[in-house]
Amino acid sequence: MKKASFQPMPCPVARALEHIGDGWSLLILRDAFYGLRRFDEFLASLGIASNTLTRRLNTLVANGLLERRPYQDHPPRHEYHLTEAGRDLRQVILTLMAWGARHAEGSTKVFLADETTGLPVVLALMDANTGKPITRDGHRVHVAADAEPLTQWRARTGRAYAEKDQLVSPFPH
């Protein structure tokens, strides 16, 4: 079964998902952040079917998130290294890890820790321009006036619901 393409959608979230792929791809990227590089290492870590792993690795390479480097000639074997674009997903993976530790039962055994104190890190998004934490009340996603009509509709509809419920939505503005 062919997966749906998000490529035609102008939304940055949809475009990112087009590059990342699916849950298996995120787990491959997670393992790459742990330092795993070889096909057999990913296979052992994930318990994924080898043909599925091959497809996911090929897609991550094609999308510029991993780079394939030979490490053996006979038979030919490759390692997979994170590219700059792949390394830029570190914050996404860490945020998913923090969310899982908070909301998914039984997933608190792995956490980000401060190297000096050994204490768990409490992740927070911040604005690098101001140093202020990103909050629901203080920050909203803006939609450009010349954005696609569906994006405009999504923002207007979400804002209307947020105003009706007297909530501040982080997305529409």
ZIRA-V757760 format. One record per residue. N is the residue number from 1. RES is the residue in one letter. NEAR is the number of other C-alpha atoms within 10 Angstrom. D_LAST is the distance of its C-alpha to the last C-alpha in Angstrom with 1 decimal. Layout:
n->[N:N]
res->[RES:RES]
near->[NEAR:NEAR]
d_last->[D_LAST:D_LAST]
This chain:
n->[1:2:3:4:5:6:7:8:9:10:11:12:13:14:15:16:17:18:19:20:21:22:23:24:25:26:27:28:29:30:31:32:33:34:35:36:37:38:39:40:41:42:43:44:45:46:47:48:49:50:51:52:53:54:55:56:57:58:59:60:61:62:63:64:65:66:67:68:69:70:71:72:73:74:75:76:77:78:79:80:81:82:83:84:85:86:87:88:89:90:91:92:93:94:95:96:97:98:99:100:101:102:103:104:105:106:107:108:109:110:111:112:113:114:115:116:117:118:119:120:121:122:123:124:125:126:127:128:129:130:131:132:133:134:135:136:137:138:139:140:141:142:143:144:145:146:147:148:149:150:151:152:153:154:155:156:157:158:159:160:161:162:163:164:165:166:167:168:169:170:171:172:173]
res->[M:K:K:A:S:F:Q:P:M:P:C:P:V:A:R:A:L:E:H:I:G:D:G:W:S:L:L:I:L:R:D:A:F:Y:G:L:R:R:F:D:E:F:L:A:S:L:G:I:A:S:N:T:L:T:R:R:L:N:T:L:V:A:N:G:L:L:E:R:R:P:Y:Q:D:H:P:P:R:H:E:Y:H:L:T:E:A:G:R:D:L:R:Q:V:I:L:T:L:M:A:W:G:A:R:H:A:E:G:S:T:K:V:F:L:A:D:E:T:T:G:L:P:V:V:L:A:L:M:D:A:N:T:G:K:P:I:T:R:D:G:H:R:V:H:V:A:A:D:A:E:P:L:T:Q:W:R:A:R:T:G:R:A:Y:A:E:K:D:Q:L:V:S:P:F:P:H]
near->[3:4:7:7:12:16:13:9:14:13:15:9:10:15:15:12:13:17:18:21:17:12:9:16:18:18:15:22:27:18:16:20:17:9:13:18:20:17:17:13:14:21:16:9:13:14:9:13:9:13:9:12:20:14:12:19:23:15:17:24:19:13:16:16:22:25:19:19:13:10:11:10:8:6:6:8:13:16:17:22:21:21:14:12:12:20:16:12:18:14:12:13:16:15:15:13:20:21:13:15:16:12:11:11:8:9:14:13:6:11:15:14:12:11:9:6:8:9:11:12:13:10:13:11:12:12:11:9:6:7:9:12:13:15:13:12:10:10:15:15:11:12:17:10:8:8:12:13:10:12:17:18:13:14:18:15:13:18:19:15:13:16:12:9:9:9:13:18:19:18:16:20:16]
d_last->[37.5:35.1:31.6:28.6:27.1:23.4:24.2:23.0:19.5:17.2:15.1:16.2:16.9:19.1:20.8:21.5:23.1:25.1:26.6:27.2:28.5:29.2:30.3:33.7:32.1:30.1:33.4:35.3:32.8:33.2:36.9:36.7:35.1:38.0:40.2:41.5:42.4:44.9:44.8:47.2:45.2:42.0:44.2:45.8:42.6:40.6:43.4:41.7:44.0:45.1:44.1:40.5:40.4:41.8:39.1:36.3:37.9:38.3:34.7:33.5:36.0:35.0:31.3:32.2:31.6:35.3:38.3:41.7:44.7:48.3:50.4:53.4:55.3:57.6:56.0:52.8:50.1:46.8:44.5:40.7:38.9:35.2:34.0:31.6:28.7:30.1:30.5:26.8:26.2:27.9:24.9:23.6:27.1:27.4:24.1:25.4:28.7:27.2:25.3:28.5:30.6:28.5:28.0:30.7:34.1:36.8:34.8:35.3:38.3:36.3:34.1:33.1:35.4:36.0:39.0:40.6:40.3:40.0:37.4:34.4:31.2:28.1:25.3:22.1:19.4:19.3:17.9:21.1:20.3:20.4:22.1:19.6:18.9:15.4:14.4:12.1:11.8:11.7:9.5:6.3:6.4:5.4:7.0:9.8:11.1:14.1:12.9:15.1:14.8:14.6:11.6:9.9:11.5:10.5:6.7:7.7:10.4:8.9:6.6:10.0:12.0:10.3:10.9:14.3:15.3:14.1:12.4:9.6:8.2:8.2:6.6:3.8:0.0]
